[in-house]
């Protein structure tokens, strides 16, 4: 057997494999003998089917199967032994192999196109500077949060006459189209929303849906229809009001405190305000840390020069996702794919260079963290702490081990980020919420 690598560029090449008869014939004959012992063919006693008869019936398929197995093993071993850093999977040259005469040919030539990543260097030092933005929890944010909480935990009423900010349950009609739904006047165009003031149950109002809701995605959600179906709904519709809904904001009392933070966990307005502020701060800290990680990732991707085999990768993506995506889809998403690929390569190199290791206990602790967060979101908490490891074990065994791999990757990514933050320069800057939102959206 001969295996050689022929480089087309620094990042693309061909692995050529030549098989001689001696490379595959012993395995083929052994497989035919095995078939003859196990085959159950009419006219022959079990285990007594002649070798040549089996060869005539199954020889070609056995030959193809054995050669494919030899090729797969040889290709994998060659790449590993020669430490070739490939991307994707080797792509067989079908033009090279389509004219093979399996009946008469004895020697075979195969060719595989491969994509490789060149050696690259990254800067993991204090010269790399990234800004971490810390959100100021000012009075405006606290007051907005309080207003939202008061509405969220307020009392629902059904007044006779509508006012600004009310919601309306009724029937939307146009010709044969009829649908019961809830309209929030706060979602409606401000000019049109004024027409919803002073209405009563039984009243009907006519309006153009797309003028009332300029956001097609939001409108499709309200209607419970696809965006394409929503776009086709042109002209005026009639909305017949059945009920008017109005939320009366909750009052700052013990019942209100208990609804939000649990019974008697907060017993005064002062404690409540402090708890709200600390909760907002904790939530914002998660967002700012997430944005810092994103900024670091972008910094390394943009500043690290990595040559990639674009032509090969696009071809490989088409092959790997055959029938699921088009060439146009690949072109549209390619930049985002390359960005993720570059970060993955940088991250893996940092893991190797810095000898970052993820132990089994790291995976267990990360899973505990994930499950505790899920319990907290569901309003559950400390009562399940004694059983947390049982939940962890059950989760990590799920999805045929994929959950374990997923958590392992999360734990590894966090260790990589922690390592980076220790070595680069991270400066902190206070910003208000609006400024932070603009930074995130850019």
N, C-alpha and C positions, 0 to 999 in steps of 0.2 A: 504494500500500500504506500502511495506517495501523497503527502499533504503539503501544500505550499500556500503562502500568503503573497498575493500580488497587490501592492498598494497603488491605487489610482490617484489618490490625493492623501494629505495627512489624515483625513477623517473618513475616507471611503476606500474599499478594497474588495478583493475577491479571494475566497479560500477555495482552492482547487484540490479535488480528491480523485485519485486514480485507483481503482480496485482491480487487482489481478484475480484470476480464477482461484488461486491458492488462498486468497484473503477471505473468500466466502463459501467455497465449495464444501469444506468439511462440515460447517454448520448446516448447510442446506441438506447434505446427505444424512446427517444425524436427525434432522427434523423429519425427513421423509421416512426414515426407519421408525421413528417414534409414531408417526401417523399410521404406518402399516401394522403396528402392534395394537393400536387403539381403534382403528377404523372399523365400522360396522357396515359392510357392503354386501348386498344380496349376492349369493353365489359363492361366498367365501366364509370360512369359519372365522370367528373373532380372533384377531391377532395373527392370522395367517394370510393376510392380503399381500401379494407379491410386491416387492420393492418397485419394480419397473411399472406395475399397474398404478401404484400410488403416484409415481413420478409423472406418468402420463396425465393422470387426472388433476393433480395438484402441484406439479413441479414448478410451473411458472409463478403461481401465487406465492408458493413457499420461497422461491428465489427472490421475488420482489420484497416480501416481508423481511427476509433476513438481511438483504442489502440495505433496506431502509433503516433497520435497527443498527447495523454496523456504521452506517453514515452518521446517524444521530449520536451514537456513543463516541465515534472518532472525532466528530466536529466539536462536541462539548469538551472532550479531553484536550484537544489541540488548543482551543481558546483558553482553557484554564492553565495548561502547562506553559503556554507562551505569554500568559498574563496580558491578553489582549482585552482592553477595556471597551467592550462593544456596547452599542445602544440598540434597544429593541431586540429583535431576533434575526438571525441570518435568513436571507431570502433566497430560495433556490432559483437558479436560472432555468426556467422551464423550456426556453428555446433550445438550451443545450441538451436537455434530456428527453425531449419529445420524440426524437427519431431513434431512440434505443430499440434494438431488435432483441427482445428478451428471449426469443426462441433460439437464436443462433450466436449471439454475441457472447464473448468470453471476458473481455476486458471492458471496463466502464469508466467514463469520465463524468464527473459532476462538478458543478460550480455554484458557490454561494456568495451573494453580495452581502457585505457587512458594513455597518456604520460604526465608527470609532470616535471616542472623545480624546482630544489631544491633552498632553500634560499642561496643567495650568497652575498659576499661583494666585493666592488671595492674600489680602492684608488683614491680619488679625492683631492689630496693635492700637495704641492710643492715638495714632494718626487718623484713625477712622472716627469721624465725629457724627453723632446722631442726636437729635433733640427729642426729649420726652416731654409731652404736653400734659400738665396737670390741670384738671378742670376746677375752677373756683366755685364752691357751693355758696353762692351769694343769696341775698334776700329774695331776689326775683325768682330764682330757681326754687327756693323753698316755698314761696307763696304759690307758684304755679303747681307745685306738687301737692300742696295742701288743698288747693281748689279741685284738682283732679281726684284726690282721695275722698273729699267731701261728696263729690258727684258719684263716684264709684260706689261708695258705701251709704249713699243717701236713700231717700224713700221715693218710690215710684207712685205718681198720682195720675189721674185721668180728668183733667179740667174740662169744662164745657167749651171755653173759648181759648184759642191758641195764642201763644206769645212767642217772641223771638227765642230761638234755641230749643223749641219743642220738637218732638218726634211724632210721626204720623203713621198709623197702620191703616192700610186701605187697599183698594183694588185698582190696578193700572190696566187700562184698556185702550185698544185701537183696532177697530174692525173685529176680526175673530180672535185677536190676541187678548188674553185675560190672565192677570197674575196678581196674587196677594203678596204684599211685601211691606217692609218698614222703611220709611224715608226719614233720615235725620236732617232737619233743616240746616244744621251746621255744615253739612256736606254739599248743600245746594249753592249754586251761584248766588252771591250776595244780593244782587239786584232782584233776582227772582224770589229769593227767600223772603223778601218783604211782603210778597203776595200771600205767603203762608201765615201771616199774622192776622188774627181776628176771625179765623175760620172755626166752624163747629162740626161735630159729627154729622155726616149726611151731606155735607157740602162737597162740591166737585170743582176741581181746578184743572185748567188745560195748559199744557206747556210742551216745549220741544225738549226731549230727553237729553240730547247732546249739547244743548245750550245750558241746561240745568247742571249737567255733569260733564265737564270738559275732559276729565280723566276717564278714558275708555276702560282701563283696567279696573278702576274703582266701580264704574257703572256695571261692568260685567259681573263683578262680585255681588253687587246689590241685587241684580236680576237673577243670579245663579245660572248664567249662560256663558258661552265662550265669547272671546273678544270679537271673533269674526261675525258671530250671530248678532252681537250687540251693535257692531258698526252698521249692520244692514237695517237697523230699526230707525228709519227716518220719519220726519214729520211730527205733528202734534199728537200727544197722548192725553187721555183724561185720567185723573186720579180721584177716585171717590173715597172720602175719608170715613173710616169706621170708628177709630179711636184716636184720641190725642194723648200722648204720653209725655209727662213732665217729671224730671228728677228734682226733688227737693233736697238741696245739699244737707249732709249730715252735720250735726252740731258737735262742738268740741266738748264731749262729756265722756264718762267712763265707758259707756256702751260703745261709743265710737272707738276709743282707745283699744278696747278688748277685741273688736272686730278685726283690727289691723295687726296688732302685735300679740294677741292671745290674752286670756283672762288674767287680769291683775299684774301683767308684766310691766305696764306703765300706769301710774296712778295720779299723774298731774299733767297739766298742760305744758309745764316747763320740761318735764321728763319726755313727754311726747315729741316736742319740737327737737330736743336733742337727739332722740332716737331716729326721727325722720332725717335729720341732717347727717347722722353717721351712716344711715342706710343708703342715702343718696351718694355719699362719699365712697362707700364700698362698691356700689354699682358703677360709679364713674371710674373707679380705679381699675375695674375689670376692662372697661372700654379703652382706657388710656394705655394699659399694659398690652392689650391686643393690638392697638394702633402702633405702639412702639415696636413690637415684634414685626409687624408688617413693614414698618419703615426700615428696620435693620435688614430684613430680607431684601427689600428693594435696593438698599445701599450696596449690598454685596453682589447682587445680580448685575447692577449697572456698572460697578467698578471692577469686576472680575472678567478678564478677557478669556472667553471659552469659544473655540471654533467647533462648530457642529456640522454634521453632514445633512444639510437641509433637504437636498434632493432625495437622499435615502430615507430620511425620516418621514417625509410626505408619502413616499411609496409604501413604507412599512405601515404607516397609519391606515392607509387605504386597504392594505392586505389584512391587517389585524382586525379591522372593523368592517369587513366586506359585507355589503348590503345594508349597513346601518348608517353610513355617512357618505357624502359625496365629496368630490374634489373641491367644490365651492365651500363646503362646510369646513374642510381642512384649512383652506386659505383664510377663511374668516376667523378661525380660532387658533391659527398657528402661532401667532405672537404670544398669546396667553399660555399655550402649551410649552413653548420654548422657555418662557420665563419660569414656569414651574419646574421644568426639566433642569435648567441651570441651577436653580436653588437646591434641588435634590442632589445634584452632583457636588455642589459646594458643601452642603450639609454632610454628605457621606464622607467627603475628604477631611472635614473638620473632625468627624467621629474617629477616623483612622489616625489622623495626625496627633490629635489630643488624647487619644486612647480613652475615649468616652465609652463607658460600659453601662448597660442596663441590666440589672439583676432581676431575678424572679420576684423578690420582695418589692422592687420598684414598681413592677407591673401590678402587684396586689394592692399597693398603697394608692396608685393612680386610679385603680378600679374602685376602691373604697371612696375616693374623692368624688368620682363620677356618680356613684350610686347615692351618696349622701346628698349631692346637689339635686338629684332627681326626686328624692324623698322630700327635700325642702320645698321644691316647686309644687309638689302635690299636697303640701300642708302637713306632711308627716315628718317625723323627726327622731328624737332621742329614743322613742319607744322601740325602734327597730335596731338600735345600736348593738344589742347583744347578739343579733342574728346577722349582722352585716357580712361576716365572712362566708356565710352560707349563700347569701345573695351574690357575693363576689365569685365564688366557685361556680355557681350556676351560670352566671353571665359569661365567664371566661371559657366555659365549655361549649357555649352556643355558637351557631353558625359554622360548625365543623372546624373550630379552632380559629376562625377569622377574627373573632372578637379579641382573642389574645394578641394576635398580630397587630390589630388596630391600636390597642392600648399600648403595646410595646412601642409602636411608632410615635404615639403621642408623648410617652415618657422620654423617649430618645430626643425628640424635637425640643422638649422643655430643657433637657440637660444641655443640648447644643446652644440654645438661646442663653441659658445661664452662663455658660462658658464664654460666649461672645461678649456679653454685657460686662463681664469681669475684666476683659482685655481691651475693649474699645472705650472711647470717651463719650459718655452720655450726659448731656446737660439738660437741666429741667427748666421749663418755662410755664408760668401760670397763664391760663387763658379762660375766658368765660365759655359757657356752653355753645353759644352761637358761633364763636370763632372756631371751636373744636369741630363742630359739625361741618363747617366750611372746609377745614383741613382734611377731614375724612372723605368728603365728597369729591375733592380734587384728584 
